[in-house]
Amino acid sequence: MSNSESTTGREQPISEPNEQISESLGDATQRPSIWELALPSILGNLSYTIVGMVQTKFVGELGPQALAAVGAGQRVMFAMLAVLMAVSAGTTALVARAWGAGDYEEASRVTMASLVLGGSLAAVVAVLGFLFAGSMAGVFGLDDETLAMATLNIRWLSFFNIAFAGMLILSAALRASGDAWSPLWISAGINVLNLPLLYAFIFGRWGMPEMGVAGAAVAAGIAFSLGTLVLLTLWVRQKFRVRHVSGGWWRRQRLKQLVDIGYPAALEQGVFQLGFFIFLIVIGNNYGTEAFAAYNIGVNILAVCMTVGFGFSIAGSTLVGQHLGAKDFAGAVRSGWRSMYLAIASMGLIGLAVMIYAQALAKYFIGSGDLTIEYTVQFIYVLGAMMPLLAVEFAIGGALRGAGDTRFPLIATILGLLVMRCGLAAVAAYLGLPVIWVYAALVGDYILKGALLIWRFRQGRWKTIIPENPVY
């Protein structure tokens, strides 16, 4: 990395020498604790979860069709973000590895390369999303009115896709360096702004147009655009530990590593979204709008559990990558297991609490609609019970990705989601079983994925996925 670069002269030095950066940041061997990384990530994503719940409440006042349209739009948007999640996975692995090795220059160059690559891909995806929004939303078997709302929602989300990309990738780089607090403050500002914008654009308040479902996308897009602008401005002004660089970042080998680590993550996200598409198509075409809406409402209600899991996933990814960069393999193993145990305990307790109050929560978010409430409660029971297994997927999957092992989580997702979940759901629908049996297909999915990921982590091959000291 930096040693070979400085001797060959192939890289342009960044504005602050590596030695000065090292002195300002302290000893690179001192790793943050799991909680130091997980807590700000949990709080930041919890703020997004709260906004999501408020959005569900606001849109719920427009009826089950509006909720189904938002759910369909979100699912398509997550599919479009798959390529950005791939770049983010490569960013996390390479920045954490460089940071653990004390090579702060390389961490900064990876960040710049990731932003350029991610922004370019985001622009392409945005155009495709805008042009084919109706076709993508149409696969869910929604009625005409719901389909029209979902299409408009997707087009507005596509319009702001580059802003989402900037926030996602730069936040990933900061967390990989051990700075999980800066993304938290930016996230908090985004969500504080998002809440009044939701109210204004959904219902047409304070002089804003009444946009209904599309208003949720516009509110999120404006808030994220401003947040990303602030984050990028601070980064360019060298306010973060990962520095802005203007040259030396465009190297074929560096971009190749980003792609090599990222493309399995992209495929995994693609498989995720394909699996969810198939799963929701089975629900929408066989059980109606109420069952479709119930799935999305239940996911939003239990999102707080997933927020906690995502925090431990970030902690595991960062610490495993940093320990491997420092060649501390035992420390990398300990970080992965500790992240998993803490995630299981935290997500399991929260999931249990949500299950206990499932009926009251469903009535609060839906209001009227007895059948939708009934389906939502059924789904909460199924997904809530699976939280400990989902914790394994978050924590151990994150640890593997932090090591650069993105291929095996892809295999686990194919077998768990596409084969197990979608297969069981299709069988249940074919046999004409109640929708709760389709929801219960999640059980087979999470059991299989959890077992496969634990086996892979115990095997230890992930320790040598990324070659030592690559020369750019």
C-alpha positions as CSV (number, residue, x, y, z in Angstrom):
1,M,0.0,0.0,0.0
2,S,1.6,3.3,1.1
3,N,5.1,2.0,1.5
4,S,5.3,0.7,-2.1
5,E,3.4,3.7,-3.4
6,S,5.8,6.2,-1.8
7,T,8.9,4.4,-3.1
8,T,7.6,4.1,-6.6
9,G,6.1,7.6,-6.8
10,R,3.0,6.3,-8.5
11,E,0.6,7.9,-6.1
12,Q,0.0,11.6,-5.5
13,P,0.3,12.3,-1.7
14,I,-2.7,13.6,0.1
15,S,-2.7,17.0,1.7
16,E,-1.5,15.8,5.1
17,P,1.3,13.3,5.4
18,N,0.5,9.8,6.7
19,E,2.8,10.3,9.7
20,Q,0.9,13.5,10.7
21,I,-2.4,11.8,10.3
22,S,-1.2,8.9,12.4
23,E,-0.1,11.3,15.2
24,S,-3.4,13.1,15.2
25,L,-5.4,10.0,15.4
26,G,-3.4,8.1,18.0
27,D,-2.3,4.5,18.0
28,A,-3.7,2.5,15.2
29,T,-3.6,-0.6,17.3
30,Q,-6.2,0.7,19.7
31,R,-9.5,-0.5,18.3
32,P,-12.9,0.9,19.3
33,S,-15.1,-1.4,21.2
34,I,-18.2,-3.1,19.7
35,W,-20.5,-0.8,21.5
36,E,-18.5,2.3,20.5
37,L,-19.3,1.3,16.9
38,A,-22.7,-0.3,17.3
39,L,-24.4,2.3,19.5
40,P,-24.1,5.3,17.2
41,S,-25.0,3.1,14.3
42,I,-28.0,1.8,16.1
43,L,-29.1,5.3,17.2
44,G,-28.7,6.7,13.6
45,N,-30.7,3.9,12.1
46,L,-33.2,4.1,14.9
47,S,-33.9,7.6,13.8
48,Y,-34.6,6.3,10.3
49,T,-36.8,3.6,11.8
50,I,-38.8,6.2,13.7
51,V,-39.3,8.2,10.6
52,G,-40.4,5.1,8.8
53,M,-43.0,4.4,11.5
54,V,-44.2,8.0,11.2
55,Q,-44.4,7.6,7.5
56,T,-46.4,4.4,7.9
57,K,-48.8,6.2,10.3
58,F,-49.3,9.2,7.9
59,V,-49.7,7.0,4.8
60,G,-51.9,4.6,6.7
61,E,-54.4,7.4,7.0
62,L,-54.7,7.3,3.2
63,G,-55.8,3.6,3.3
64,P,-54.4,0.1,2.7
65,Q,-53.8,0.8,-1.0
66,A,-51.5,3.7,-0.1
67,L,-49.6,1.5,2.3
68,A,-49.2,-1.2,-0.3
69,A,-48.0,1.4,-2.8
70,V,-45.3,2.6,-0.4
71,G,-44.3,-1.0,0.3
72,A,-44.0,-1.8,-3.4
73,G,-42.0,1.4,-4.0
74,Q,-39.6,0.7,-1.2
75,R,-39.1,-2.8,-2.4
76,V,-38.2,-1.6,-5.9
77,M,-35.9,1.1,-4.5
78,F,-34.1,-1.4,-2.3
79,A,-33.5,-3.4,-5.5
80,M,-32.1,-0.3,-7.2
81,L,-29.8,0.3,-4.3
82,A,-28.3,-3.2,-4.5
83,V,-25.4,-1.9,-6.7
84,L,-24.7,0.8,-4.1
85,M,-24.7,-1.7,-1.3
86,A,-22.1,-3.6,-3.3
87,V,-19.8,-0.6,-3.5
88,S,-20.4,0.0,0.2
89,A,-19.4,-3.5,1.1
90,G,-16.1,-3.1,-0.8
91,T,-15.5,0.3,0.8
92,T,-16.0,-1.1,4.3
93,A,-13.7,-4.0,3.8
94,L,-10.9,-2.1,2.2
95,V,-11.0,1.0,4.3
96,A,-11.2,-1.0,7.5
97,R,-8.3,-3.2,6.4
98,A,-6.1,-0.1,5.5
99,W,-7.0,1.6,8.7
100,G,-6.1,-1.4,10.8
101,A,-2.7,-1.5,9.1
102,G,-2.2,2.2,9.8
103,D,-2.3,3.1,6.1
104,Y,-4.5,6.2,6.4
105,E,-3.6,7.4,2.9
106,E,-4.9,4.2,1.3
107,A,-8.2,4.5,3.3
108,S,-8.7,8.0,1.9
109,R,-8.0,6.9,-1.7
110,V,-10.4,3.9,-1.4
111,T,-13.1,6.4,-0.2
112,M,-12.6,8.7,-3.1
113,A,-12.6,5.8,-5.6
114,S,-15.8,4.4,-4.0
115,L,-17.6,7.7,-4.2
116,V,-16.8,8.1,-7.9
117,L,-17.7,4.6,-8.7
118,G,-20.9,4.6,-6.6
119,G,-22.1,8.0,-7.9
120,S,-21.6,6.9,-11.6
121,L,-23.6,3.6,-11.0
122,A,-26.3,5.5,-9.1
123,A,-26.9,7.8,-12.0
124,V,-27.4,4.9,-14.4
125,V,-29.7,3.1,-12.0
126,A,-31.7,6.3,-11.5
127,V,-32.4,6.6,-15.2
128,L,-33.5,3.0,-15.4
129,G,-35.7,3.3,-12.4
130,F,-37.4,6.4,-13.8
131,L,-38.1,4.9,-17.2
132,F,-39.3,1.4,-16.0
133,A,-41.0,2.3,-12.7
134,G,-44.4,1.1,-13.9
135,S,-43.1,-2.2,-15.2
136,M,-41.3,-2.9,-12.0
137,A,-44.2,-2.1,-9.7
138,G,-46.6,-4.0,-11.9
139,V,-45.1,-7.4,-11.0
140,F,-46.8,-7.3,-7.5
141,G,-50.3,-7.9,-8.8
142,L,-51.6,-4.6,-7.4
143,D,-54.9,-3.0,-8.5
144,D,-54.7,-0.1,-10.9
145,E,-55.0,2.7,-8.4
146,T,-52.3,1.2,-6.1
147,L,-50.0,0.6,-9.1
148,A,-50.3,4.2,-10.2
149,M,-49.3,5.4,-6.7
150,A,-46.4,3.0,-6.5
151,T,-45.1,4.0,-10.0
152,L,-45.0,7.7,-9.1
153,N,-43.3,6.9,-5.7
154,I,-40.6,5.0,-7.5
155,R,-39.9,7.8,-10.0
156,W,-39.5,10.3,-7.3
157,L,-37.1,8.0,-5.3
158,S,-35.1,7.4,-8.5
159,F,-34.7,11.2,-9.0
160,F,-32.8,11.4,-5.6
161,N,-30.7,8.2,-6.1
162,I,-27.3,10.0,-6.4
163,A,-27.9,11.7,-3.0
164,F,-28.7,8.3,-1.4
165,A,-25.4,7.0,-2.9
166,G,-23.2,9.7,-1.5
167,M,-24.7,9.3,2.0
168,L,-24.4,5.5,1.9
169,I,-20.8,5.2,0.7
170,L,-19.2,8.1,2.6
171,S,-20.9,7.0,5.9
172,A,-19.6,3.4,5.3
173,A,-16.1,4.8,4.9
174,L,-16.3,6.8,8.1
175,R,-17.6,3.9,10.1
176,A,-14.9,1.6,8.7
177,S,-12.3,4.0,10.0
178,G,-13.9,3.8,13.5
179,D,-15.9,7.1,13.2
180,A,-19.5,6.0,13.7
181,W,-20.5,9.3,15.4
182,S,-20.2,11.7,12.4
183,P,-22.7,9.7,10.3
184,L,-25.0,9.6,13.4
185,W,-25.2,13.5,13.6
186,I,-25.8,13.8,9.9
187,S,-28.5,11.1,10.1
188,A,-30.2,12.8,13.0
189,G,-30.3,16.1,11.0
190,I,-31.8,14.3,8.0
191,N,-34.5,12.8,10.0
192,V,-35.4,15.9,12.0
193,L,-35.9,17.6,8.6
194,N,-37.7,14.6,7.1
195,L,-40.5,14.5,9.7
196,P,-42.1,17.9,8.9
197,L,-41.5,17.4,5.2
198,L,-43.5,14.2,5.3
199,Y,-46.4,16.0,6.9
200,A,-46.1,18.9,4.4
201,F,-45.9,16.9,1.2
202,I,-48.2,13.9,2.0
203,F,-51.1,16.1,3.3
204,G,-50.3,19.4,1.4
205,R,-49.6,21.6,4.5
206,W,-47.7,24.9,4.8
207,G,-48.1,25.8,1.1
208,M,-46.7,22.5,-0.2
209,P,-48.6,20.4,-2.8
210,E,-50.7,17.5,-1.5
211,M,-48.8,14.6,-3.1
212,G,-50.0,11.6,-1.0
213,V,-47.8,8.5,-1.4
214,A,-45.4,10.4,-3.7
215,G,-44.9,13.0,-1.0
216,A,-43.1,10.5,1.2
217,A,-40.5,10.0,-1.5
218,V,-40.1,13.7,-2.1
219,A,-39.7,14.4,1.6
220,A,-37.0,11.7,2.0
221,G,-35.2,12.9,-1.2
222,I,-35.0,16.5,-0.1
223,A,-33.8,15.6,3.4
224,F,-31.2,13.2,2.1
225,S,-30.0,15.6,-0.6
226,L,-29.3,18.3,2.0
227,G,-27.7,15.8,4.4
228,T,-25.4,14.4,1.7
229,L,-24.4,18.0,0.7
230,V,-23.4,18.8,4.3
231,L,-21.5,15.5,4.7
232,L,-19.6,16.0,1.4
233,T,-18.8,19.6,2.2
234,L,-17.3,18.7,5.6
235,W,-15.3,15.9,3.9
236,V,-13.9,18.1,1.2
237,R,-12.9,20.6,4.0
238,Q,-11.0,17.8,5.7
239,K,-13.2,17.7,8.8
240,F,-13.2,13.9,9.1
241,R,-10.5,11.3,9.8
242,V,-10.9,9.9,6.3
243,R,-9.5,12.7,4.1
244,H,-10.6,14.1,0.8
245,V,-8.1,13.4,-2.0
246,S,-7.9,15.0,-5.4
247,G,-5.5,12.6,-7.0
248,G,-3.9,9.2,-6.8
249,W,-7.1,7.3,-6.2
250,W,-7.7,6.1,-9.8
251,R,-5.8,2.9,-9.9
252,R,-7.0,-0.2,-11.8
253,Q,-6.0,-2.6,-9.0
254,R,-7.8,-0.6,-6.3
255,L,-11.0,-0.4,-8.4
256,K,-10.6,-4.1,-9.3
257,Q,-10.6,-5.0,-5.6
258,L,-13.7,-2.8,-5.0
259,V,-15.4,-4.7,-7.8
260,D,-14.1,-8.1,-6.7
261,I,-15.4,-7.6,-3.2
262,G,-18.5,-5.7,-4.3
263,Y,-19.9,-7.7,-7.1
264,P,-20.9,-10.8,-4.9
265,A,-22.5,-8.3,-2.5
266,A,-24.4,-6.8,-5.5
267,L,-25.5,-10.2,-6.5
268,E,-26.5,-10.9,-2.9
269,Q,-28.6,-7.8,-2.8
270,G,-30.0,-8.7,-6.2
271,V,-30.9,-12.1,-4.9
272,F,-32.4,-10.5,-1.8
273,Q,-34.6,-8.3,-3.8
274,L,-35.5,-11.0,-6.3
275,G,-36.5,-13.2,-3.4
276,F,-38.6,-10.5,-1.8
277,F,-40.2,-9.8,-5.2
278,I,-41.1,-13.4,-5.6
279,F,-42.3,-13.7,-2.0
280,L,-44.5,-10.5,-2.3
281,I,-45.7,-11.6,-5.8
282,V,-47.0,-14.8,-4.2
283,I,-48.7,-12.9,-1.5
284,G,-50.1,-10.1,-3.7
285,N,-51.4,-12.5,-6.4
286,N,-52.9,-15.1,-4.0
287,Y,-54.0,-13.3,-0.9
288,G,-54.8,-9.7,-1.9
289,T,-53.8,-6.1,-1.0
290,E,-54.5,-6.6,2.7
291,A,-52.0,-9.4,3.1
292,F,-49.5,-7.5,1.0
293,A,-49.9,-4.4,3.1
294,A,-49.6,-6.4,6.3
295,Y,-46.2,-7.7,5.4
296,N,-44.8,-4.2,4.8
297,I,-46.5,-2.9,8.0
298,G,-45.1,-5.7,10.1
299,V,-41.6,-5.2,8.7
300,N,-41.8,-1.5,9.6
301,I,-43.0,-2.3,13.1
302,L,-40.1,-4.7,13.7
303,A,-37.6,-2.4,12.0
304,V,-36.3,-1.4,15.4
305,C,-35.0,-4.9,15.8
306,M,-33.3,-4.8,12.4
307,T,-31.8,-1.4,13.3
308,V,-30.1,-3.0,16.3
309,G,-28.9,-5.9,14.1
310,F,-27.5,-3.5,11.5
311,G,-25.5,-1.7,14.2
312,F,-23.8,-4.9,15.3
313,S,-23.3,-5.8,11.6
314,I,-21.4,-2.5,11.2
315,A,-19.4,-3.1,14.3
316,G,-18.5,-6.7,13.3
317,S,-17.5,-5.6,9.8
318,T,-15.3,-2.7,11.0
319,L,-13.5,-4.6,13.8
320,V,-12.9,-7.8,11.8
321,G,-11.5,-5.7,8.9
322,Q,-9.3,-3.6,11.2
323,H,-8.0,-6.6,13.2
324,L,-7.2,-8.4,9.9
325,G,-5.4,-5.3,8.7
326,A,-3.3,-5.5,11.9
327,K,-2.8,-9.3,11.4
328,D,-4.6,-9.9,14.7
329,F,-6.6,-13.0,13.6
330,A,-7.6,-14.0,17.1
331,G,-9.0,-10.5,17.7
332,A,-11.0,-10.7,14.4
333,V,-12.6,-14.0,15.5
334,R,-13.5,-12.6,19.0
335,S,-15.1,-9.5,17.4
336,G,-17.3,-11.6,15.2
337,W,-18.6,-13.8,18.0
338,R,-19.1,-11.0,20.4
339,S,-21.1,-9.0,17.9
340,M,-23.3,-12.1,17.3
341,Y,-24.0,-12.7,21.0
342,L,-24.9,-9.1,21.7
343,A,-27.1,-9.0,18.6
344,I,-29.0,-12.1,19.6
345,A,-29.7,-10.8,23.1
346,S,-30.7,-7.4,22.0
347,M,-32.8,-8.3,19.0
348,G,-34.4,-11.3,20.8
349,L,-35.6,-9.1,23.7
350,I,-37.0,-6.4,21.5
351,G,-38.7,-8.9,19.2
352,L,-40.4,-10.5,22.2
353,A,-41.7,-7.1,23.4
354,V,-43.1,-6.3,19.9
355,M,-44.8,-9.7,19.8
356,I,-46.5,-9.0,23.2
357,Y,-47.9,-5.8,21.9
358,A,-48.5,-6.9,18.3
359,Q,-52.3,-6.3,18.4
360,A,-52.1,-2.8,19.8
361,L,-49.3,-1.8,17.5
362,A,-51.1,-3.1,14.4
363,K,-54.3,-1.1,15.4
364,Y,-52.3,2.0,16.0
365,F,-50.6,2.0,12.6
366,I,-53.5,0.8,10.5
367,G,-56.5,2.3,12.3
368,S,-59.3,0.6,10.5
369,G,-59.3,-2.6,8.4
370,D,-59.8,-5.7,10.5
371,L,-58.4,-8.1,7.9
372,T,-55.2,-6.1,7.5
373,I,-54.8,-5.9,11.3
374,E,-55.3,-9.7,11.6
375,Y,-52.7,-10.4,8.9
376,T,-50.2,-7.9,10.4
377,V,-50.4,-9.5,13.9
378,Q,-49.8,-13.0,12.3
379,F,-46.8,-11.7,10.5
380,I,-45.4,-10.0,13.6
381,Y,-45.6,-13.3,15.5
382,V,-43.7,-15.1,12.8
383,L,-41.0,-12.5,12.2
384,G,-40.6,-11.6,15.9
385,A,-39.9,-15.2,16.8
386,M,-37.1,-15.3,14.2
387,M,-35.2,-12.3,15.6
388,P,-32.4,-14.3,17.3
389,L,-31.7,-16.1,14.0
390,L,-31.9,-12.9,12.0
391,A,-29.3,-11.5,14.5
392,V,-26.9,-14.3,13.4
393,E,-27.4,-13.2,9.8
394,F,-26.7,-9.6,10.6
395,A,-23.6,-10.1,12.8
396,I,-21.8,-13.0,11.2
397,G,-22.8,-11.9,7.7
398,G,-21.3,-8.5,8.5
399,A,-18.2,-10.0,10.0
400,L,-17.6,-12.0,6.8
401,R,-18.2,-9.0,4.6
402,G,-15.8,-7.0,6.7
403,A,-13.1,-9.6,5.9
404,G,-13.9,-9.3,2.2
405,D,-15.7,-12.7,2.1
406,T,-18.8,-11.6,0.2
407,R,-19.3,-14.7,-1.9
408,F,-20.4,-17.1,0.8
409,P,-23.2,-14.8,2.2
410,L,-24.4,-14.7,-1.5
411,I,-24.6,-18.5,-1.5
412,A,-26.3,-18.6,1.9
413,T,-28.9,-16.0,0.6
414,I,-29.6,-18.0,-2.6
415,L,-30.2,-21.2,-0.6
416,G,-32.1,-19.6,2.2
417,L,-34.2,-16.9,0.5
418,L,-34.7,-18.1,-3.0
419,V,-34.8,-21.9,-2.5
420,M,-36.2,-22.3,1.0
421,R,-38.4,-19.2,1.6
422,C,-39.8,-18.8,-1.8
423,G,-40.1,-22.5,-2.3
424,L,-42.1,-23.0,0.9
425,A,-44.3,-19.9,0.2
426,A,-45.1,-21.2,-3.3
427,V,-46.1,-24.6,-2.0
428,A,-48.3,-23.0,0.7
429,A,-50.0,-20.8,-1.9
430,Y,-50.4,-23.7,-4.3
431,L,-52.1,-25.8,-1.6
432,G,-54.4,-22.9,-0.7
433,L,-53.2,-22.6,2.9
434,P,-53.9,-19.5,4.9
435,V,-51.5,-16.6,4.4
436,I,-49.8,-17.3,7.8
437,W,-48.3,-20.4,6.3
438,V,-46.7,-18.2,3.6
439,Y,-45.4,-15.9,6.3
440,A,-44.0,-18.9,8.1
441,A,-41.7,-19.7,5.2
442,L,-39.4,-17.2,6.8
443,V,-38.6,-19.8,9.5
444,G,-36.9,-22.2,7.1
445,D,-35.0,-19.3,5.4
446,Y,-33.5,-18.0,8.7
447,I,-32.6,-21.4,10.1
448,L,-30.8,-22.4,7.0
449,K,-28.9,-19.1,6.5
450,G,-27.9,-18.9,10.2
451,A,-26.5,-22.4,10.2
452,L,-24.5,-21.8,7.0
453,L,-23.0,-18.5,8.1
454,I,-21.9,-19.9,11.5
455,W,-20.3,-22.9,9.7
456,R,-18.4,-20.5,7.4
457,F,-17.2,-18.3,10.2
458,R,-16.0,-21.2,12.3
459,Q,-14.1,-22.6,9.2
460,G,-11.9,-19.5,9.1
461,R,-11.2,-19.3,5.4
462,W,-12.4,-15.6,5.5
463,K,-9.1,-14.6,7.2
464,T,-7.1,-14.7,3.9
465,I,-9.7,-13.6,1.4
466,I,-8.0,-10.3,0.7
467,P,-4.3,-10.6,-0.1
468,E,-1.8,-8.9,2.1
469,N,-0.2,-5.6,1.1
470,P,-1.6,-5.2,-2.5
471,V,0.5,-3.0,-4.7
472,Y,-1.4,-0.3,-6.6
